[in-house]
Amino acid sequence: MNAGNDNGLKRAHFDKVRLPVLLLLPQLTILLLFFFIPSLRALTQAFLLSDPFGNSVQFVGFDNFRQLLASEVYRESVQVTVVFTLAQNALTIAAALVLAFASDRVIRGKGLYKSIILLPYAIAPVIAGILWAFLFNPAVGPLAQLLRGAGVAWDPNRNGTDAMVLVVLAASWKHICYDYIFLLAGLLAIPSSLMEAAAVDGARPLRRFFTIGLPLLGPTLFFLAVMNFVYGFFEVFAIIHAVTRGGPAGATNVMVYKVFTDGFVNLDLGSSAAQSVILMAFALVMTLLQFRYVERNVNYDS
């Protein structure tokens, strides 16, 4: 391997292919074992009908997809997923914006303030779910007792709306720190001369934020909206499983959790695999639509 200098930049030149292949081999092996092979298996299983033990396998073409699209339960799961994702996305970005804006207003203990905000990111999703399930438990949860004392008939075990609110709060709390990091970095990247000029003109902090900071955060907000969308579709299984297990009566049975229940509880492997394919395709289409239409309204000029 030779090192060269081109305009002050160091570049590595490999004389043989063996070394770069060996360096990439661990990552490629992980991708092969935990992504490509399972994805290929799910894609093929979506067109098959098999018994729970895999003794009898039959090719059924698109029958699994037809049954899913005709299923009222599956359509309700799609609606629940969309509502959950939109609510979680809006709440997470709004809360992270407030916290990032407040970071500049903190005078003492700014490092402690940032550390406390970032703590949820170090907590496992299932632990976060258990924590929120306890806090809002209608029997022993302290926050649930406060709600009942205020006259709110809180019971996520029986009320679907309460259960949805609970999982949205839990998922947003777990993901706020992720959005906070990017928004804080975006605010710090805004030229101070613009803020100082606005302050000289008499603009107060909130007005400076909404007229200067927020428009310049457009690319960051767009990126976070896409990432929160992916998070809401794929990464909330542990929280749903720990808090509500998809209940009550399917009120929080998002698509990724239905894949689990149909595949590992009901042992309907063909339907579960078909749902996985639809989930991936649906998320891909929505992401492409976001890039196609939302990006037009985003200003990438600093």
VENNORZI-V915470 format. One record per helix or strand of 3 or more residues. SS is the DSSP state (H for helix, E for strand). FROM is the first residue (numbers start at 0). TO is the last residue. If there is no record, write none. Layout:
# VENNORZI-V915470
<<SS;FROM;TO> <SS;FROM;TO>>
This chain:
# VENNORZI-V915470
<<E;1;5> <E;8;12> <H;16;44> <E;47;49> <E;56;58> <H;62;68> <H;71;102> <H;109;121> <H;124;134> <H;141;148> <H;159;188> <H;191;199> <H;204;215> <H;217;233> <H;236;242> <H;254;264> <H;268;296>>
